[in-house]
Amino acid sequence: MMSSRKKVAIFGSNLTSRYKRSLCRVFSLAAEELDLDLVIFNTYGRIGTRNGFTEDYETEILDYFDLNQFDGIVFDGEGYSVDGMSESIERKLRSVKCPVISISSFIDGFYNINFDDAGGLRKMVEHFIEKHHFTKIGYLSGPLNHPDARSRLKEFRAVMKEHGLPRDGVGIFEGNFWYNKGMESAHYFLSLAEKPEAIVCANDYMAIALINSLRKLGVRVPEDIAVSGYDGTLEGKECLPHLTTVTRERMDIARKSLKLLVDVADHKEIGHPDLQITPKPIFAQSCGCEPLDYQHVLDIVARVHEEKRMMSTDLYESESAMVKLNVVDSIRKMEAVFVEDSVNFGEYSSFFMMVHTDDNNVPCFDSNFISPSGRFVPVIWVDKNKEYTKSPHMFDQTTFIPKSDADRCHVYYVMSVHCAEKLFGYSVVEMTGKDIFTEFHNMWIHNLGLTLNALQKNDRINKLIVKLEGLSITDGLTGMLNRRGFDDKSRNAIAEFHETKMVCTMVIDMDGLKRINDQFGHHEGDRAIKALGEMIRKCCGAGEIAGRVGGDEFYIFAADYSEVRQKRFIDRLQSLTAEYNASGNRGYQLDFSYGAYLTETDSLGRLEEFLKISDERMYEQKMTKPGRRR
């Protein structure tokens, strides 16, 4: 990002929901007007509804970012559905040096957006009373433990009382700001002794659910009962009839918020530290103020069908990508799948995924990874317009977003990449337009996290297999190959011959092991075996394969050998044993007998025949030694 351009961070959750999507768009537009860079930190929050689960640790990635590099921060605490997550982000933001503005709830110590929610609801109730002359009005509240629900209900009661009507109207039903109590609320209002002429709802979602439920029960809106919502959502504009509601004027929020942060960063004098936003009523069809626009309805139906078709296509693409990611066995293949299949969450110009490294620069998907060092390496790098440089190759808390050579404002979305309780790193995406990505982007991040987790598990399993295989062909005392390992490796070497070669086999047997065990103990005997094994390994400098195949017996196999090399090997071994014997007073002399066999062979050569001859020659030599101790 260009260092001369101011940078603002936005913190929010569940930003791909239709309720939040427009928020990203208006802030992107406002940032472009002010020539700012935006970095939007998004979290999943609660995943699923009926059988959902939460990932309350996904904000851990923020511990590795230096938030003081920003000129200002916008905090939208409304969308954090996981208990304690909003408070956790708030605590992190209290430690930053730049100004922070809260746009959804009042937070002491921050700049705040003050929404005149009471004024917006007042206009709606007064509209029903003064414009439509309704006197029998019901109220569908949000959960009464929510501050917005309490303030809106309070204003409803105040307006009703001022107009000489019962403060609770014909009745109050407590909803939950969502769709799933529509039928229950409809039955409640229709069961009242005094049937409502209008129902004021505390948000759009409850209003839409109520309208749909009333329709199923044979009640027409607005002919039989007028209904209004609150918040001005896209769903309210698309439902039939179009919803009478109150909008918070999000473009006004974005412009005023970013302008305030810029002014504070520039040390300009500002007036009242908090910004006032006046909601705007939208009087539409659900209260009877506008006739049904059939052309608009047809446009909505066409758009819904197009979205449904695209959703089906995008779902198929996701299924394909999930299958491909499930079988990748390397980071490179994971990147290749993403590059090829990431076509279903919207047009994007760049995508980067960074993963933790430890102090030894081992990436977190390696099973040898110890703990995060605060440095990250890119494992997916998609730069469609060639605007970014990969230098530095390692990213840290101040350089966690790659530097762009394009002199324009940028909007980045940053998300944690994790699986279960493992934090692997983070992703950065820059969309081509002003809109945020779709939910399919979240599915990609989830699946990339699952793939990293699988790669780590597979790496651990593969290393364990190698270790177990090593143990199965390795002699536990000397660390050399055991009989199985020696035979397998030597036979494989012979089988790979493409022409006739001179090979050599040697059988080496320690002299006097029984006497060492009897007089000095088996521990000393083991020390002597290990010492001879180490000397044999030191002599292997020309591709020899060596193994301990019995208690005091060692085998050697070598290809492309000669008598000169064979003699040099034995001379070197005898020299090493002499040095060993001279290095200490052990009470015994380490010695060995050997037999060697040189022959030409091709890939059909039989190792056991060569070793048999070498063993016979070793035994003949041993028999010639005075005292002949075994």
Secondary structure by P-SEA (a helix, b strand, c coil): ccccbbbbbbbbccccccccaaaaaaaaaaaaaabbbbbbbbbbcccccccccccccccccccccccccccbbbbccccccccaaaaaaaaaaaacccbbbbccccccccbbbbbaaaaaaaaaaaaaaccccccbbbbbccccccaaaaaaaaaaaaaaaaacccccccbbbbbcccccaaaaaaaaaaaccccccbbbbccaaaaaaaaaaaaaacccccccbbbbbcccccccccccccccccccaaaaaaaaaaaaaaaaaacccccccbbbbbbbbbbccccccccccaaaaaaaaaaaaaaaaaaaaaaaaaaaaaaaaaccccaaaaaaaaaccccccccccbbbbbbbbcccccccccccccccccbbbbccccccccccccccccccccccbbbbcccbbbbbbbbbbbcccccccbbbbbbcccccccaaaaaaaaaaaaaaaaaaaaaaaaaaaaaaaaaaacccccccccaaaaaaaaaaaaaacccbbbbbbbbbbbcaaaaaaaaccaaaaaaaaaaaaaaaaaacccbbbbbbccccbbbbbbccccaaaaaaaaaaaaaaaaaaaacccccccccccbbbbbbbbcccccaaaaaaaaaaaaaaaaaacccccc
